[in-house]
């Protein structure tokens, strides 16, 4: 069972998602939150696998709630919901630790597939889409923190991290480097572990912070 927490200030939206997910035996709705503070509280007591998080909510918004939930040590994967395609708030939420985003008008099969992807430990966004987000909102992504420490990565791992950030899939990286796809997957897993990153989205941001890649507009 995949345990899901629904967080949205609109009761109709929550009930709609509940109906879609409860029609499948693999999902269990463990709670509903109508604002960010309630989302943080419920995440702590229900231990969800996936959280559907609205960006704009009263009090504590979805971005702040995402940061708080992950800061509390939750292992939940957070899927951001928005009504605006490529909204700058989505980028901030991803930097806060979210694993992807969906538009609220998503079709039921897409919602189900997205939750499966997130629950399986993958980022929802394709690498190329992630890179477009970073390029478009480079000014939003300015970060006062020092660049990610990459000293612990091998030369090959740094090379693969840069290719991930450039939008290449595992198979494309394997072709570029003339290695097996399984080898690339092993390196990606090692990169995430060494840099303590949650998924490929976070890896792109780490590469961006470290200066391995630059916005195409720069």
Residue, then its C-alpha position, 0 to 999 in steps of 0.5 A: x500500500x502507498x500511504x498518501x496525505x492530501x494537502x489542499x485548502x479546497x475541500x472539493x479538490x481533496x475529495x476529488x483526489x480521494x475518489x480517484x485514489x480510493x478507487x485503486x486498492x494500492x493507495x491508502x489516504x491517511x489524512x487530509x490537511x486544509x493548510x500548511x500547519x495541519x499538513x506538517x502536523x499530519x505528516x508527523x503522525x501519519x507517516x505518509x509515503x507521498x504527500x500531495x501538496x498545494x502551493x498556495x494555502x492559508x497560514x503556512x504555504x505549501x513551500x514552507x510546509x514542505x521545508x518543515x516536513x522534511x526538516x522534521x525527518x520525514x521520509x515522505x516524497x512530496x508532490x507539488x500541486x499548482x494551477x500554473x504551469x512553470x510557476x516560480x513557486x514550483x521551483x522554490x518548492x523543488x529547492x525546498x525538497x519536493x520531488x516534482x509537481x503536477x497541474x491540478x487539472x491532471x487526468x486521473x491516470x496521470x495522477x496515479x502514475x505520478x504517485x507511483x513514480x514518486x513513491x518508487x523513489x524517482x523524481x517526477x520531472x524528466x531531467x530536461x524539464x527540470x533544466x528548463x525550469x532552472x533556466x527559466x527561473x535562474x534569478x529565483x534560484x539564487x542561493x546564498x549557500x556555498x556551492x555543493x561540496x563535490x570533492x568526495x565525487x570521483x572524476x567519473x561521478x562529476x562527469x555524470x552529474x554534469x550530464x544529468x544536469x544537462x538533461x540527459x537520461x541514463x540511457x543517453x549518458x550511457x551512449x555518450x560515455x560508451x558504458x552500460x546503463x546499469x553502470x550509469x545507474x550505479x554512479x547516479x545512486x552513488x552521487x545521490x548518496x554521497x551528496x545526500x540528495x533525494x533524487x535527480x531533481x536535487x542533483x540538478x540543483x546541486x550541479x547548478x549551485x556548484x557551477x557545473x552548469x549555467x543557465x542557457x540564457x547566461 
